């Protein structure tokens, strides 16, 4: 990995009415991940953040920001050897699980020839492949935050911090659970 980054904090106002302090901050990081040669999993990423902090009075700090982050796949996620694996999920057409799926589950189970009230004392069993995937790309997340810190001078040692955050992740790197595979086939 080769990286470069920078951060900046710019004070806009200080010691003004309704602005004891007003700051803008920003950060940026560029990362170049290379396995060597022209491997398909060589990639570049950009991460960054923008934020604002405002202290209208000595006792109150209001803050907010937006950031973009990434998580590159690790060595195991990329290169663990692929191997045959056996999976034993619960049968989604079993009477214990028939109502736990989508509105299509019961009809799809019937279309597969499985009778109503089917009770399978065994779990489903199927064979598959488990291992790394050299075609993975980084996870990407976007985070929005807003909040405040109240430190009333009339109550020494008291500090109240309340924040709201919203994080979304795209292209999450995670194994697909065997139960999700079976349920997805019957629920679609």
Backbone bond lengths (Angstrom), bond angles and torsions (degrees), N, CA, C in turn:
res aa  C-N    CA-C-N  psi(-1)  N-CA   C-N-CA  omega(-1)  CA-C   N-CA-C  phi
1 X - - - 1.456 - - 1.530 108.01 -
2 X 1.309 115.22 131.55 1.458 121.44 171.81 1.522 106.52 -117.34
3 X 1.335 116.13 128.82 1.466 119.34 -175.45 1.521 111.44 -134.15
4 X 1.314 114.32 154.63 1.444 122.34 170.65 1.519 108.20 -141.51
5 X 1.327 117.43 143.02 1.463 119.09 -178.31 1.519 110.79 -148.72
6 X 1.307 114.09 163.32 1.448 120.97 176.05 1.515 110.28 -153.08
7 X 1.323 116.07 150.30 1.460 122.09 177.73 1.523 108.02 -135.95
8 X 1.325 114.77 149.72 1.460 119.11 178.31 1.528 109.27 -144.95
9 X 1.318 115.74 142.47 1.460 123.36 174.84 1.521 106.04 -127.29
10 X 1.328 116.29 120.20 1.460 120.99 -176.77 1.529 109.19 -114.94
11 X 1.327 117.90 112.07 1.468 119.56 174.42 1.530 108.98 -76.28
12 X 1.331 116.09 122.95 1.465 120.62 -179.36 1.522 111.99 -94.27
13 X 1.330 116.59 -41.91 1.467 121.27 179.91 1.517 109.64 -139.52
14 X 1.322 116.08 152.46 1.461 121.14 175.50 1.523 108.76 -154.31
15 X 1.334 114.92 141.79 1.460 122.35 175.71 1.534 112.88 54.51
16 X 1.304 116.20 41.80 1.459 122.73 177.64 1.533 108.57 -114.93
17 X 1.336 117.51 158.54 1.472 118.36 174.63 1.537 109.58 -59.00
18 X 1.312 117.11 131.42 1.462 124.90 -178.18 1.528 113.18 61.95
19 X 1.315 116.44 16.14 1.458 120.09 175.78 1.522 109.53 -154.37
20 X 1.339 115.24 72.22 1.461 118.71 172.56 1.523 109.13 -58.43
21 X 1.360 113.30 -31.79 1.459 119.48 -179.72 1.528 108.53 -161.26
22 X 1.328 116.85 136.74 1.465 122.77 174.42 1.523 107.10 -142.34
23 X 1.346 115.58 115.76 1.460 121.24 -176.23 1.525 111.28 -126.23
24 X 1.307 115.20 147.30 1.459 122.44 170.74 1.524 106.38 -117.39
25 X 1.325 115.71 138.34 1.459 119.11 177.65 1.514 110.05 -131.99
26 X 1.320 115.55 152.21 1.457 121.43 179.05 1.523 108.49 -149.59
27 X 1.325 114.66 153.56 1.460 120.66 177.56 1.523 108.42 -148.97
28 X 1.325 115.92 151.99 1.466 121.35 178.87 1.529 108.19 -147.60
29 X 1.335 116.03 140.94 1.464 122.06 176.02 1.521 108.53 -137.81
30 X 1.320 115.98 131.42 1.462 122.28 174.43 1.524 107.15 -111.53
31 X 1.335 116.93 131.47 1.462 121.40 179.91 1.517 109.16 -128.18
32 X 1.317 115.33 136.35 1.461 122.44 177.48 1.527 107.30 -118.67
33 X 1.339 116.06 108.80 1.456 121.91 179.70 1.526 107.68 -98.49
34 X 1.321 116.49 128.50 1.456 120.04 -179.15 1.512 109.42 -139.31
35 X 1.339 115.43 131.22 1.454 120.89 176.94 1.530 109.24 -88.30
36 X 1.307 115.75 -16.61 1.461 120.79 -177.74 1.515 109.41 115.41
37 X 1.295 116.52 146.45 1.459 120.03 -178.63 1.510 110.39 64.21
38 X 1.310 116.03 -144.63 1.468 120.31 180.00 1.519 110.06 -113.35
39 X 1.332 116.75 45.19 1.466 121.45 -179.67 1.523 109.99 -58.65
40 X 1.345 116.94 142.80 1.470 119.29 -178.09 1.515 113.16 -65.23
41 X 1.329 118.45 -18.04 1.460 120.58 -178.34 1.527 112.79 -98.40
42 X 1.320 118.35 17.13 1.456 120.26 169.44 1.522 106.95 -79.79
43 X 1.329 117.15 133.26 1.464 119.30 -175.21 1.513 110.33 -154.87
44 X 1.318 114.91 164.78 1.459 123.36 176.22 1.519 108.00 -116.99
45 X 1.321 116.46 148.83 1.466 120.36 175.78 1.524 110.09 -134.05
46 X 1.313 114.49 153.75 1.459 123.07 174.48 1.519 107.49 -124.65
47 X 1.320 116.56 128.10 1.460 120.27 172.60 1.525 107.02 -124.83
48 X 1.331 114.73 149.64 1.459 118.22 -176.40 1.520 110.15 -160.35
49 X 1.327 114.47 165.25 1.464 120.02 174.66 1.519 109.34 -151.22
50 X 1.323 113.57 153.11 1.459 122.49 174.94 1.517 106.74 -134.80
51 X 1.309 117.10 136.36 1.450 119.53 -179.01 1.516 112.30 -146.63
52 X 1.322 114.27 161.51 1.456 121.98 179.09 1.519 107.33 -138.26
53 X 1.325 117.19 131.65 1.460 121.60 171.95 1.518 108.12 -123.77
54 X 1.323 115.14 133.90 1.465 121.31 -177.56 1.511 108.25 -133.28
55 X 1.302 116.43 123.98 1.461 122.24 175.57 1.526 106.99 -111.49
56 X 1.352 117.40 92.32 1.465 119.46 -178.59 1.526 112.45 -68.26
57 X 1.345 115.63 -30.94 1.464 120.51 175.82 1.522 107.62 -136.18
58 X 1.303 116.25 171.37 1.469 121.11 179.91 1.530 111.39 -62.10
59 X 1.349 117.48 -29.07 1.463 121.63 -174.05 1.533 114.46 -90.54
60 X 1.323 119.09 -11.75 1.463 120.98 -171.07 1.528 111.24 -130.34
61 X 1.322 115.16 129.55 1.465 122.21 174.32 1.522 107.97 -120.91
62 X 1.321 117.47 126.13 1.467 122.79 177.77 1.522 106.98 -112.33
63 X 1.333 116.09 136.02 1.457 119.44 -175.98 1.521 111.06 -140.99
64 X 1.306 115.10 154.59 1.457 120.55 177.21 1.519 109.50 -161.55
65 X 1.334 115.19 160.44 1.449 117.28 -179.79 1.514 113.31 -172.97
66 X 1.302 113.89 171.21 1.456 123.80 175.72 1.523 107.28 -135.56
67 X 1.331 116.80 139.12 1.462 119.07 176.63 1.523 110.70 -144.22
68 X 1.310 114.63 151.02 1.470 123.32 174.64 1.520 105.98 -117.46
69 X 1.333 116.67 127.23 1.460 121.82 179.67 1.526 109.32 -128.53
70 X 1.314 116.19 160.60 1.464 121.68 176.99 1.521 109.11 -135.18
71 X 1.320 114.13 156.60 1.476 120.89 169.96 1.514 106.52 -132.44
72 X 1.314 115.82 116.23 1.461 120.29 178.95 1.525 109.39 -76.65
73 X 1.327 117.64 147.83 1.466 119.48 177.00 1.531 110.65 -63.34
74 X 1.333 115.52 145.02 1.462 118.79 179.65 1.531 110.35 -87.15
75 X 1.311 116.64 175.66 1.470 122.37 -175.48 1.533 111.17 -58.37
76 X 1.327 117.52 -44.33 1.468 120.34 179.88 1.517 112.30 -64.11
77 X 1.334 116.54 -43.25 1.465 119.92 179.72 1.522 111.53 -63.70
78 X 1.318 116.64 -29.46 1.462 120.32 178.42 1.526 113.01 -85.75
79 X 1.338 117.52 -43.71 1.455 119.51 -164.48 1.521 117.11 -125.40
80 X 1.334 119.68 7.26 1.461 117.87 174.77 1.526 108.60 -55.13
81 X 1.337 117.84 135.75 1.466 119.54 -178.75 1.522 111.49 -59.88
82 X 1.323 115.79 139.79 1.461 120.17 177.02 1.524 108.26 -77.07
83 X 1.322 115.44 138.03 1.458 120.54 -178.65 1.517 110.10 -147.05
84 X 1.310 114.59 157.20 1.468 120.71 177.90 1.524 107.86 -70.89
85 X 1.307 115.40 137.51 1.464 120.86 179.08 1.525 108.79 -136.36
86 X 1.320 116.89 152.72 1.458 121.93 176.61 1.515 108.38 -112.68
87 X 1.328 116.17 137.30 1.450 122.64 -175.88 1.523 109.27 -120.16
88 X 1.316 117.04 144.64 1.459 122.47 -175.35 1.530 111.44 -132.52
89 X 1.321 118.08 64.66 1.468 119.74 179.19 1.532 111.11 -78.81
90 X 1.332 116.13 166.50 1.462 121.03 173.39 1.522 108.75 -69.90
91 X 1.338 116.43 143.85 1.467 121.58 179.84 1.529 108.43 -73.28
92 X 1.341 118.38 116.52 1.461 120.10 -177.50 1.531 113.10 -66.12
93 X 1.348 118.12 -16.66 1.470 120.77 179.06 1.525 111.98 -89.66
94 X 1.326 117.95 -4.49 1.462 122.00 175.88 1.521 108.90 -62.72
95 X 1.325 116.74 146.24 1.473 121.20 -177.62 1.531 112.16 -59.14
96 X 1.331 117.69 -25.94 1.473 120.45 177.85 1.527 112.82 -71.71
97 X 1.353 117.55 -19.86 1.468 120.82 -173.27 1.527 113.37 -123.27
98 X 1.318 117.77 -4.01 1.471 121.23 -173.85 1.531 112.14 -60.27
99 X 1.326 117.73 -32.70 1.466 120.83 -178.76 1.534 112.75 -92.15
100 X 1.328 117.89 3.42 1.460 121.43 -175.91 1.525 113.09 -91.49
101 X 1.325 117.95 -5.75 1.462 120.31 -176.24 1.509 113.05 -105.96
102 X 1.319 114.68 -153.99 1.463 121.13 -178.98 1.524 110.56 -72.87
103 X 1.321 115.12 174.37 1.461 120.04 177.91 1.530 111.86 -67.88
104 X 1.330 117.83 -10.80 1.465 121.97 -179.26 1.528 113.00 -94.76
105 X 1.314 118.16 -10.27 1.462 120.39 -171.89 1.520 112.73 -59.02
106 X 1.310 119.08 -51.76 1.464 120.96 -176.67 1.532 111.22 -60.82
107 X 1.326 117.83 -44.79 1.469 121.04 179.79 1.529 110.77 -65.38
108 X 1.320 117.39 -39.70 1.468 120.07 179.50 1.522 111.49 -67.79
109 X 1.321 117.34 -38.49 1.464 120.05 176.49 1.536 110.01 -64.06
110 X 1.330 116.52 -42.05 1.474 120.03 177.25 1.524 110.58 -62.63
111 X 1.331 117.98 -40.62 1.465 121.80 178.97 1.528 111.21 -64.85
112 X 1.322 117.18 -26.13 1.468 121.06 176.52 1.528 111.79 -80.72
113 X 1.346 116.60 -1.66 1.456 120.91 179.02 1.510 113.92 88.11
114 X 1.289 117.76 15.17 1.461 121.26 -179.36 1.526 108.04 -91.04
115 X 1.336 117.79 122.86 1.471 120.78 -175.26 1.530 112.43 -71.04
116 X 1.320 116.19 153.69 1.465 121.88 174.98 1.521 108.51 -59.57
117 X 1.318 117.13 143.32 1.465 121.94 -179.98 1.518 113.69 77.88
118 X 1.331 117.21 12.15 1.459 122.41 -179.99 1.522 109.59 -54.78
119 X 1.339 115.97 128.87 1.458 121.34 179.38 1.518 107.42 -126.22
120 X 1.319 116.19 108.42 1.454 121.34 -178.30 1.519 108.39 -102.12
121 X 1.335 117.93 111.59 1.468 119.25 -179.54 1.527 112.57 -70.44
122 X 1.328 117.10 -14.02 1.464 121.35 -179.71 1.528 109.26 -106.34
123 X 1.297 115.69 158.45 1.459 119.18 173.34 1.521 108.43 -80.85
124 X 1.323 115.69 160.88 1.461 119.58 174.69 1.525 107.92 -67.12
125 X 1.320 116.82 158.38 1.470 120.34 179.44 1.511 108.18 -141.15
126 X 1.328 115.88 130.95 1.451 118.80 173.06 1.515 109.95 -149.23
127 X 1.308 113.80 159.42 1.453 121.59 -178.34 1.526 108.76 -102.54
128 X 1.316 116.23 145.75 1.455 120.14 178.63 1.515 110.78 -154.37
129 X 1.304 115.46 -169.66 1.457 122.45 179.03 1.524 108.37 -116.71
130 X 1.305 115.99 137.52 1.461 121.48 177.71 1.520 108.02 -128.72
131 X 1.332 116.75 142.80 1.458 120.10 177.54 1.508 111.98 156.14
132 X 1.319 116.07 -172.75 1.454 121.88 -178.43 1.524 112.38 -74.57
133 X 1.339 113.73 167.47 1.463 120.33 179.57 1.531 108.09 -135.67
134 X 1.339 118.04 105.74 1.456 119.96 -177.79 1.529 114.16 -70.35
135 X 1.330 117.71 -3.64 1.468 121.31 178.61 1.528 112.81 -92.53
136 X 1.332 117.73 2.92 1.468 120.42 -178.20 1.525 111.48 -63.17
137 X 1.316 115.02 147.20 1.460 121.13 172.51 1.534 107.36 -118.95
138 X 1.319 118.25 168.76 1.467 120.04 -175.26 1.531 113.30 -66.64
139 X 1.330 114.57 150.38 1.462 120.68 167.45 1.524 107.58 -69.86
140 X 1.316 116.15 148.80 1.457 120.62 177.40 1.531 107.74 -129.22
141 X 1.321 117.13 131.79 1.467 119.44 177.32 1.522 109.84 -128.17
142 X 1.324 114.20 146.30 1.462 122.60 174.40 1.518 107.63 -119.27
143 X 1.323 116.21 131.44 1.456 121.67 -177.51 1.527 110.30 -126.78
144 X 1.325 115.05 129.57 1.463 122.17 173.70 1.517 107.34 -114.30
145 X 1.334 117.13 133.06 1.457 120.78 178.97 1.523 110.14 -134.23
146 X 1.313 115.21 149.15 1.457 121.90 172.31 1.534 106.47 -153.09
147 X 1.310 115.84 141.20 1.458 118.12 -179.26 1.516 111.77 -175.49
148 X 1.330 113.85 -174.32 1.455 119.01 179.10 1.522 110.17 -148.24
149 X 1.323 114.44 159.20 1.458 122.61 173.86 1.520 106.48 -125.72
150 X 1.323 115.67 123.62 1.467 121.26 179.43 1.522 107.49 -111.66
151 X 1.309 116.32 119.88 1.460 123.40 -179.97 1.520 107.68 -127.44
152 X 1.331 117.50 79.86 1.466 119.51 -176.13 1.525 111.88 -66.29
153 X 1.311 115.59 128.36 1.470 120.01 179.64 1.531 110.99 -66.41
154 X 1.340 117.20 -19.62 1.469 120.55 179.98 1.533 112.33 -77.23
155 X 1.338 117.53 -11.97 1.470 121.12 178.09 1.534 107.98 -125.53
156 X 1.314 117.91 89.04 1.471 120.80 -177.74 1.533 112.00 -56.99
157 X 1.327 115.96 134.64 1.466 121.47 178.07 1.512 114.89 83.24
158 X 1.327 117.72 -7.55 1.469 120.57 -179.21 1.531 109.43 -86.86
159 X 1.330 114.86 138.41 1.456 121.29 -179.74 1.528 107.53 -149.77
160 X 1.334 117.90 122.28 1.460 122.34 178.76 1.534 108.02 -118.99
161 X 1.318 115.15 124.27 1.461 121.04 179.99 1.521 108.74 -123.33
162 X 1.323 116.74 125.48 1.465 122.03 177.73 1.522 107.68 -129.60
163 X 1.325 115.67 126.90 1.456 120.98 -178.75 1.526 110.44 -133.37
164 X 1.314 115.19 145.87 1.460 122.65 170.79 1.520 106.32 -112.63
165 X 1.317 116.10 137.78 1.457 119.15 175.22 1.519 109.59 -139.88
166 X 1.299 115.42 151.58 1.457 122.62 177.63 1.525 106.09 -134.96
167 X 1.335 116.04 118.63 1.465 121.29 -178.30 1.521 108.65 -119.78
168 X 1.320 116.20 128.21 1.462 120.95 172.99 1.520 108.00 -119.49
169 X 1.336 115.42 141.14 1.461 121.49 179.62 1.513 108.62 -119.76
170 X 1.324 115.87 131.75 1.462 122.65 177.85 1.527 107.50 -116.21
171 X 1.309 116.45 142.48 1.464 122.58 178.53 1.532 111.42 62.10
172 X 1.334 116.90 41.64 1.460 120.81 -179.06 1.524 110.29 -58.70
173 X 1.309 115.84 138.17 1.456 121.88 178.51 1.521 107.05 -96.26
174 X 1.324 115.86 110.06 1.459 120.84 179.86 1.523 108.37 -160.94
175 X 1.314 116.92 146.23 1.467 118.13 176.64 1.527 110.05 -68.09
176 X 1.315 115.59 150.47 1.468 120.35 176.42 1.516 107.65 -85.60
177 X 1.300 116.36 123.75 1.455 122.68 -178.66 1.525 110.26 -67.54
178 X 1.336 116.69 139.81 1.465 120.11 -178.97 1.533 111.91 -60.55
179 X 1.322 117.71 -35.07 1.461 119.98 178.27 1.525 110.65 -65.35
180 X 1.342 116.80 -39.22 1.474 120.59 177.87 1.528 111.26 -63.44
181 X 1.339 117.36 -37.18 1.469 120.53 179.00 1.524 110.05 -63.10
182 X 1.321 117.09 -50.35 1.463 121.54 -177.84 1.519 110.65 -65.17
183 X 1.319 117.63 -45.92 1.459 121.15 -179.70 1.536 110.05 -62.34
184 X 1.320 116.77 -41.72 1.461 120.77 179.85 1.511 112.59 -62.30
185 X 1.319 117.29 -37.35 1.480 120.38 179.33 1.523 110.99 -65.53
186 X 1.316 117.53 -39.10 1.463 120.83 -176.48 1.528 111.53 -85.27
187 X 1.328 117.51 -29.36 1.461 120.84 -175.89 1.522 114.11 -83.06
188 X 1.318 117.80 -18.81 1.472 120.33 -175.33 1.531 111.35 -75.04
